[in-house]
């Protein structure tokens, strides 16, 4: 089936060929004839996800550290590990203690300081 969303709208009302909970959820979405707050893909009638992402983020300031982390020369598991470190998601002793789980706070590598992301990577 080659259909677009416009094929299921007749006179600003949803016209769906099925009856189900999903159809009811879709029909609850209001249809506006105004394009003031609509996302468009420029002059193209066909869109892609990359066009949507570019349009969605066009007014956001650039992320200055992204190029240091997300580049083609690294394996994806390094990306995820670094991202978790930046976001505070690595399961270091200090993060586990914040969740009220009793663990030794001492660093297993140096046995002298408390284990934390700054200690593991920068001290």
N, C-alpha and C positions, 0 to 999 in steps of 0.2 A: 504494500500500500504506500503510495507516494502522496501523502497528505501533509498539509501545513495546519498550523493552529487556526488560521483564517477559514479553513474549510469546515471547522466545527463551530463557527460563530455566524449566526443569522440575525441581523438587526439588533446588535448589541446583546444577544442572548445566546447562551451555550446551546448547541444542538448536537448532543452526543448520541451515537448509535447504540449505546449500551446502557444498562441500568444496574448500578452496583454502588457500593459504599464509596469507591474511588470516583465514580461519576458524580455522586452527590457532593463529594469534597471539591471536585473541579467546578461544579455548577455554583458552589458557594463563593467562588472567586468573582468579584465584580469585574465587569468589562467596561472600560472607559473609552469613549470615542475621542478623547483628548490625548495628544502625544506629548503633553508638557512634561510628564514624568516617566516617559517610556524610554527604554534603552533601544537604540537603533544601531544598525551596523553600517551606517553611512549610506552610500549609494548602492550597495550590494543587496540583492534580494536573498542571497544565501549567506549564512554566517558560519563561523567556526568557533570552537571553544577558545582558540588563541585570540581571535578578534574580540570575543566577549571579555576575556581577561584584560586585554590592552585597554578597552573602553572602560571597564570597571575601575581599573587602577590608575587611569590617566591623571587624576588630580591629586594622587598621593605623592608625598615626597619620596625620592629614591632611597632605598636602603643601602647605606654606604658600606656595610660589612658583608653584604650578600656575595659580592664578587670574590672575596677572600675564601668563602666557604663553598659556594656552589659553582664549581668549575669542572670541566670535562675530564681533567686529569686524575680525579679521585674516584675511588669506588663508592657506591652509594651508602654502604654501611659506615664509612667515615663521615659522610654528610650527616647522617642521622645521629651518630655519636656526638659530633661537634654541636649540632643543633640542640640535642638534649642537654649538653653542658651549658650552652648559652641560656637556655630556658629554665635551668635549674631542675631538670628531670632525671639526671643521673642518680642512681641509688647509692649515694655516698652516706657515710655514717651520720653526718649532720642532718641530711634530709630524712633519713630513716628515723632518727630521734625525734624530729618534728612531728612524726606520725605516731608518737608514743609507743614505738617498738624499742625494746631494750636491746641495744647492741653496744659493743665497745666503741668508744669514740676515737680511739687512738689509730693513727695511720698504720696500716699493715706494711707499708713500704719502708718508712723511716723509723717507726716505733717511737717517735719523739713528739709529734704534734697531732692535733685533732684532724681527722680526715674531713676534707671539704673540697669543693671544686677549685677554689682559689689555691688551696694548699697543693693539691695534686698537679695542677697545671702551671702555677706561676711562682711557687715558693721553692 
